[in-house]
Every structure is written in C-alpha cells, then in structure tokens.
Amino acid sequence: MLYGGLQACSLIDFPGRVSCVLFFSGCNFACPYCHNPDLASGLVPEGFHMDEQAFLQFLEARRNLLDGVVLCGGEPTLQGGLEDLCRDIKSMGFSVKLDTNGGRSAVLARLLEKNLIDYIAMDVKTLPERYPLYLGTETGGTAVAESIPMIIGSGVDHEFRTTCVRPIVDLGVVATIAGLLEGANLYVLQKARRGRSLDPTFFDREDRCIPESELVRFKKTAESRVGKCIIR
C-alpha cells in the first residue's frame, strides 16, 4: 500500500467522531482542479515513511483518544490491501470512513458486503458521460453511475459531493446529478479553491470558480431531491 500522509487528529473530517486521516497516494482520475496533485500523481512527501504495521501501532496508542479513521487520497480503493486494513481498524474498535471518487465500484461493493465501512463520502464530479471529456478516465463515469445507487441502498451513512467549477459543473449538471442522487442522505456542493492544482494552468482563467450567489441557485435546484443539501 502506498501511504501518502497522516493527519493525527481531526474534528471535521468524520461527522460526529474524532478521527485521524490516512492519505493514500495514487489516483485513477486526473481532475484538473485537484488540490492534492502530488497524491494524485502517486508521489509520497519527502521524509514521510509509513507502513501498515506502523499505522496500526499509531492507532493502538490512541485507543482512548480517537473514535474513527478517515481513509482518503488520492484514491483509497486502488490499494490492494484496503480490505484487510479496514478489517484491522474495525477490530481495534474504530469506525471507518471512506472518501472515494466512486471509480472502483467492484471494490466498494466488497467493502460494503463485508460491513467494513461506517461512513462513505463519494465525489460526483460531473455527469457520468462527461468523465472521459474532463477527468482523464474512459470508464470512471460508468463505475460512478454504479456506485451511486449502491451507496444509497446500502444503509451506510453517506454523503455525495460535487466541487463546483467551470466548465465541468453548471446548473443543469447539478440538477441532473441531484436526480441521480434521489434518496441520498446528504449532497454537498463544494466551493472550488484557487491555488496549486494538478493542471497548473487551470485556474489562470478567472471564471473557473463559481460565485456564492450561483451556488445558492444550485442548492435550491438540488435540495428537493435529496435528504439535505448544503454548500461547503
């Protein structure tokens, strides 16, 4: 497994729980606005060294301090040992949250079938048919379309997230995504952040970030289809 970083304590990444955040390196998508370009490219920060044994030792020392573990990336479902890691984490009494792009639906299905995930946060970046155009993946959109109903029907706590950035997302896209997410617990419309990104020139255009007033329109369009819709 390719570990890319560890945040020892977080109060905001796992709803209702004090958690640590374990980052994996490597991603199967190439989102131009990605603000973790090193992890997306499969790199590991200089000086960071961790394996599964070291991480489990870290958790053992924090049994009375943490409630959960957030697994994010990069894309965690690319890691061959993910299922065993989730099992080990849960055997120690911690809850597991998975942050995923939904592009590995078969892996997600196995994790859910074996009750290894307690909370899922999945990105829906645009319409499934637009993934090849914008996100550097020919099959990712198909997998995303499979992952959405799987998560909604799983009974596991969950949220879906869309980073609102032009031209990948607009009002029509949000309306269609909201239809796909009908019955979901939570839909989060995320503000795009300028700064370092996988495509260094992506934010050179001033109109990439969508203003708050327009995000409010997006929210009004989506909130009738899902349990709750928020802007983050």
VENBELFEN-V388067 format. One record per residue. N is the residue number from 0. RES is the residue in one small letter. SS is DSSP state (H for helix, E for strand, L for the rest). PHI is phi in radians with two decimals (NA if undefined). NEAR is the number of other C-alpha atoms within 12 Angstrom. Layout:
BEGIN
<<N RES SS PHI NEAR> <N RES SS PHI NEAR>>
END
This chain:
BEGIN
<<0 m L NA 28> <1 l L -1.82 33> <2 y E -1.41 36> <3 g E -2.03 37> <4 g E 2.82 31> <5 l E -2.54 29> <6 q E -1.76 24> <7 a E -1.19 23> <8 c E -2.68 23> <9 s E -2.46 22> <10 l L -1.81 20> <11 i L -2.16 17> <12 d L -1.50 29> <13 f L -2.20 32> <14 p L -0.92 24> <15 g L 1.40 17> <16 r L -2.41 24> <17 v L -1.49 27> <18 s E -2.38 31> <19 c E -1.82 35> <20 v E -2.18 35> <21 l E -1.84 42> <22 f E -1.73 40> <23 f E -1.94 42> <24 s L -1.81 32> <25 g L 1.95 28> <26 c L -2.55 37> <27 n L -1.64 32> <28 f L -1.99 38> <29 a L -2.29 33> <30 c L -1.24 35> <31 p L -1.10 35> <32 y L -1.59 35> <33 c L -0.94 31> <34 h L -1.65 25> <35 n L -2.10 33> <36 p H -1.07 28> <37 d H -1.16 26> <38 l H -1.15 31> <39 a H -1.08 33> <40 s L -1.57 28> <41 g L 1.49 29> <42 l L -1.62 23> <43 v L -2.11 26> <44 p L -0.96 21> <45 e L -1.03 10> <46 g L 1.56 9> <47 f L -1.61 18> <48 h L -2.37 17> <49 m L -2.69 23> <50 d L -2.25 21> <51 e H -1.10 23> <52 q H -1.07 16> <53 a H -1.13 15> <54 f H -1.18 29> <55 l H -1.15 27> <56 q H -1.15 16> <57 f H -1.02 25> <58 l H -1.14 33> <59 e H -0.98 21> <60 a L -1.32 14> <61 r L -2.18 23> <62 r L -1.01 23> <63 n L -1.72 14> <64 l L -1.95 21> <65 l L -2.04 29> <66 d L -1.83 31> <67 g E -2.64 39> <68 v E -2.24 49> <69 v E -1.75 42> <70 l E -1.86 43> <71 c E -2.47 40> <72 g L -2.64 39> <73 g L 0.75 39> <74 e L -2.25 40> <75 p H -1.05 44> <76 t H -1.24 37> <77 l H -1.38 32> <78 q L -1.43 31> <79 g L -1.11 17> <80 g L -1.70 20> <81 l H -1.08 30> <82 e H -1.06 29> <83 d H -1.13 20> <84 l H -1.11 32> <85 c H -1.04 37> <86 r H -1.10 24> <87 d H -1.13 25> <88 i H -1.08 36> <89 k H -1.19 26> <90 s H -1.14 19> <91 m L -1.55 24> <92 g L 1.66 23> <93 f L -1.66 33> <94 s E -1.44 35> <95 v E -2.10 44> <96 k E -1.94 40> <97 l E -1.94 45> <98 d E -1.70 35> <99 t E -2.50 43> <100 n L -1.59 46> <101 g L 1.33 41> <102 g L -1.47 39> <103 r L -2.25 33> <104 s H -1.12 28> <105 a H -1.17 19> <106 v H -1.13 30> <107 l H -1.05 39> <108 a H -1.08 26> <109 r H -1.15 22> <110 l H -1.09 32> <111 l H -1.22 30> <112 e H -1.04 19> <113 k L -1.66 17> <114 n L 0.97 23> <115 l L -1.76 33> <116 i L -2.20 40> <117 d L -1.83 37> <118 y E -2.69 37> <119 i E -2.17 43> <120 a E -2.04 39> <121 m E -2.05 42> <122 d E -1.46 39> <123 v L -2.01 45> <124 k L -1.41 46> <125 t L -2.96 39> <126 l L -1.17 35> <127 p H -0.89 34> <128 e H -1.27 24> <129 r H -1.62 26> <130 y H -1.03 31> <131 p H -1.09 22> <132 l H -1.26 22> <133 y H -1.94 27> <134 l L -2.07 31> <135 g L 1.20 20> <136 t L -2.44 24> <137 e L -1.47 20> <138 t L -1.96 23> <139 g H -1.06 35> <140 g H -1.11 32> <141 t H -1.11 23> <142 a H -1.12 30> <143 v H -1.04 37> <144 a H -1.09 32> <145 e H -1.37 27> <146 s H -1.25 35> <147 i H -1.01 42> <148 p H -1.16 26> <149 m H -1.06 31> <150 i H -1.21 40> <151 i H -1.04 30> <152 g L -1.52 20> <153 s L -1.37 27> <154 g L 1.44 20> <155 v L -1.50 26> <156 d E -0.96 27> <157 h E -2.78 37> <158 e E -2.57 39> <159 f E -2.03 46> <160 r E -2.38 37> <161 t E -2.22 40> <162 t E -1.38 37> <163 c E -1.58 37> <164 v E -2.52 36> <165 r L -1.41 27> <166 p L -1.63 27> <167 i L -1.28 33> <168 v L -2.29 33> <169 d L -2.54 29> <170 l H -1.05 28> <171 g H -1.11 20> <172 v H -1.10 29> <173 v H -1.07 41> <174 a H -1.08 28> <175 t H -1.22 23> <176 i H -1.04 38> <177 a H -1.02 37> <178 g H -1.12 23> <179 l H -1.15 29> <180 l L -1.64 41> <181 e L -0.94 27> <182 g L 1.64 28> <183 a L -1.21 36> <184 n L -1.17 32> <185 l L -2.61 35> <186 y E -2.14 42> <187 v E -1.89 36> <188 l E -1.66 43> <189 q E -1.70 29> <190 k E -1.26 27> <191 a L -1.27 34> <192 r L -2.03 23> <193 r L -1.21 24> <194 g L 2.34 20> <195 r L -1.07 19> <196 s L -2.54 24> <197 l L -1.05 27> <198 d L -1.69 24> <199 p L -1.07 18> <200 t L -1.73 16> <201 f H -1.04 27> <202 f H -1.57 25> <203 d H -1.12 16> <204 r L -1.38 15> <205 e L -1.25 15> <206 d L -1.65 16> <207 r L -1.14 25> <208 c E -1.42 28> <209 i L -1.59 30> <210 p L -1.20 22> <211 e H -0.98 19> <212 s H -1.05 13> <213 e H -1.31 22> <214 l H -1.12 31> <215 v H -1.09 24> <216 r H -1.10 22> <217 f H -1.01 35> <218 k H -1.07 33> <219 k H -1.07 23> <220 t H -1.24 27> <221 a H -1.53 37> <222 e L -1.21 30> <223 s L -1.37 22> <224 r L -1.77 24> <225 v L -2.17 29> <226 g L -1.06 22> <227 k L -2.73 26> <228 c E -2.29 33> <229 i E -2.34 28> <230 i E -1.84 29> <231 r L -2.19 20>>
END
